[in-house]
Amino acid sequence: LSLDPRSRVRAGGLMVGFDNTEVKDVLQSQIWEMGMVSKGSLLGISFSRIFDNKVFHLGVNLLGRYLQNFDPNYLFLRGNPNLPWYNVVGTGVLGLILLPLVVLGLASVVKEKKGRMLWILVTGWLLVSALPSALTVETPNQIRGLSAWPPFLMLSIMGLYRIRSKWLLLLVSLLIFVNSVYTLKQFFIHREYHRPWYSDQGMREVVSYV
């Protein structure tokens, strides 16, 4: 982190830690509910100390945030609806057609022996790429997850390479083209008018007017 105090304040506001409101609310609720049931018994206190502590609940929270970055709904269908200014309406972070190709690519990593180390590194890259988004607020975050794009595309290419049938390859190529046209349509036409208050539409006109 930068030595600039403003940078440290910014990082402190973004990082998820023990003082996270969501973690504290769940922890307090769990402790209260355990107390109501156990009536202060030794077994209840023991269970509460094992499971109802900051470390355990923070770990569960971070794991949930991490897995959200691999949610197919987020990746291939609609992005993060809580961050609409980063979304292209009606699309995910990746094209829907890439879903079967990524699956084929991951299967190739497991099955292929030739070049396995390279693809293990790519998969490791993909797993690590979710950490910036998982450790901060607003999860999953399309901007903090940009480093996941290259490994996803590499796995897609590997999956495409695994297709042996010319007709199936032609069909997949056609679907990639259709998916691309659809995404461009959503971006250049609908983005300007669909909830424009979430985007930068009209900024030039506002500046000119002011």
C-alpha positions in Angstrom: 0.0 0.0 0.0 1.1 3.6 -0.6 2.4 5.6 2.4 -0.1 8.3 1.6 -2.6 8.3 4.5 -5.5 8.8 2.0 -4.6 5.5 0.3 -4.6 3.7 3.6 -8.0 5.1 4.5 -9.3 4.1 1.0 -8.0 0.6 1.4 -9.4 0.3 4.9 -12.8 1.2 3.6 -12.7 -1.4 0.9 -11.2 -4.4 2.7 -13.4 -7.0 4.4 -12.3 -7.6 8.0 -13.5 -8.4 11.5 -15.3 -5.0 11.6 -17.4 -5.8 8.6 -21.0 -5.1 9.4 -22.3 -8.2 7.7 -19.9 -10.4 9.7 -20.7 -8.7 13.0 -24.5 -8.9 12.5 -24.4 -12.6 11.8 -22.1 -13.2 14.7 -24.2 -11.3 17.2 -27.4 -13.0 16.0 -25.8 -16.5 16.3 -24.5 -15.8 19.8 -27.9 -14.6 20.9 -29.7 -17.5 19.4 -27.3 -20.0 21.0 -27.8 -18.3 24.4 -31.6 -18.6 24.1 -31.4 -22.3 23.3 -28.6 -23.4 25.6 -29.6 -21.4 28.7 -25.9 -21.0 29.6 -25.1 -24.7 29.6 -21.4 -25.8 29.2 -22.2 -27.6 25.9 -23.8 -24.5 24.5 -20.9 -22.3 25.5 -18.5 -24.7 24.0 -20.3 -24.8 20.7 -20.6 -21.0 20.7 -16.9 -20.6 21.3 -16.0 -23.0 18.5 -18.4 -21.8 15.8 -19.6 -18.3 16.9 -16.4 -16.4 16.8 -15.0 -13.7 14.4 -12.4 -15.9 12.7 -15.0 -18.6 11.8 -17.6 -16.2 10.5 -15.1 -14.1 8.6 -13.8 -17.2 7.0 -17.3 -18.3 5.9 -18.0 -14.8 4.6 -14.8 -14.6 2.6 -15.4 -18.1 1.1 -18.9 -17.0 0.0 -17.5 -13.9 -1.5 -14.8 -15.9 -3.3 -17.3 -18.4 -4.8 -19.5 -15.6 -6.0 -16.8 -14.7 -8.6 -17.4 -18.1 -10.3 -21.2 -17.9 -10.2 -22.4 -18.9 -13.8 -25.2 -16.4 -13.5 -22.7 -13.6 -12.9 -20.2 -14.7 -15.5 -22.4 -15.6 -18.4 -25.9 -14.2 -18.0 -26.4 -10.8 -16.1 -23.2 -9.7 -14.3 -23.6 -8.2 -10.9 -27.1 -6.5 -10.6 -25.8 -4.6 -7.6 -23.2 -2.8 -9.7 -25.3 -1.9 -12.8 -22.8 0.8 -13.9 -20.4 -2.0 -14.8 -22.9 -4.1 -16.7 -24.0 -4.4 -20.3 -27.8 -5.0 -19.9 -28.7 -8.6 -20.7 -25.2 -10.0 -20.7 -22.7 -11.4 -18.3 -19.0 -10.7 -17.9 -18.3 -13.3 -20.5 -20.3 -14.4 -23.5 -22.7 -17.2 -22.9 -21.2 -19.3 -25.7 -18.0 -19.4 -23.7 -19.6 -21.5 -20.9 -19.3 -24.9 -22.7 -15.9 -24.0 -24.1 -14.6 -23.2 -20.6 -15.9 -26.5 -19.3 -14.2 -28.4 -22.2 -11.0 -26.5 -21.4 -11.1 -27.4 -17.8 -11.7 -31.1 -18.8 -8.7 -30.9 -21.0 -6.5 -29.7 -18.2 -7.5 -32.8 -16.2 -7.2 -35.2 -19.1 -4.3 -34.0 -21.2 -0.7 -34.9 -20.3 1.0 -32.8 -22.9 1.5 -29.2 -21.7 -0.3 -30.0 -18.5 1.9 -27.7 -16.4 1.1 -24.7 -18.5 -2.7 -25.3 -18.1 -2.3 -25.9 -14.4 -0.7 -22.5 -14.2 -3.6 -21.0 -16.1 -6.1 -22.6 -13.8 -4.1 -21.4 -10.8 -4.1 -17.9 -12.3 -7.9 -18.1 -12.6 -8.3 -19.2 -9.0 -6.0 -16.4 -7.7 -7.7 -13.8 -9.8 -10.8 -13.9 -7.7 -9.0 -12.8 -4.5 -9.0 -9.0 -5.1 -12.8 -9.0 -5.5 -13.4 -11.5 -2.6 -11.3 -9.6 -0.1 -13.1 -6.3 -0.7 -16.7 -4.9 -0.7 -19.0 -5.0 -3.7 -18.4 -8.7 -4.5 -18.3 -9.9 -7.3 -16.7 -6.8 -8.9 -16.1 -6.7 -12.7 -13.3 -4.2 -12.5 -11.3 -6.0 -9.7 -11.9 -9.3 -11.5 -10.4 -8.2 -14.8 -7.3 -10.4 -14.3 -9.7 -13.4 -14.7 -10.4 -12.7 -18.3 -7.1 -14.0 -19.8 -7.3 -17.5 -18.1 -11.0 -17.7 -19.0 -10.2 -17.0 -22.7 -7.3 -19.4 -22.7 -9.5 -22.2 -21.3 -12.1 -21.3 -24.0 -9.5 -21.6 -26.7 -8.4 -24.9 -25.3 -12.0 -26.1 -25.3 -12.4 -24.9 -28.9 -9.3 -26.8 -29.8 -10.8 -30.0 -28.4 -13.7 -29.9 -30.9 -12.8 -32.4 -33.7 -16.0 -32.3 -35.7 -15.9 -29.7 -38.5 -19.7 -29.3 -38.5 -19.7 -28.8 -34.7 -16.8 -26.3 -35.0 -18.7 -24.4 -37.7 -21.8 -24.3 -35.4 -19.7 -23.0 -32.5 -18.1 -20.4 -34.7 -21.6 -19.3 -35.8 -22.8 -19.1 -32.2 -19.7 -17.0 -31.2 -20.5 -14.6 -34.1 -24.2 -14.3 -33.0 -23.2 -13.8 -29.4 -20.8 -11.1 -30.4 -23.4 -9.3 -32.5 -25.9 -9.5 -29.6 -23.4 -8.1 -27.1 -22.5 -5.2 -29.5 -26.2 -4.5 -29.9 -26.7 -4.4 -26.1 -23.7 -2.1 -25.6 -24.2 0.4 -28.4 -28.0 0.6 -28.5 -29.5 -0.4 -25.1 -26.8 0.9 -22.8 -27.5 4.5 -23.8 -31.2 4.3 -22.9 -31.5 1.5 -20.3 -31.3 3.2 -16.9 -28.8 5.8 -18.2 -28.4 7.3 -14.6 -26.2 4.3 -13.9 -23.8 5.1 -16.8 -21.9 8.1 -18.1 -24.5 8.9 -20.7 -25.3 12.6 -20.8 -22.1 13.7 -19.0 -20.9 15.7 -22.0 -24.2 17.5 -22.3 -24.2 18.3 -18.6 -20.6 19.7 -18.7 -21.5 21.8 -21.8 -24.6 23.2 -20.1 -22.8 24.1 -16.9 
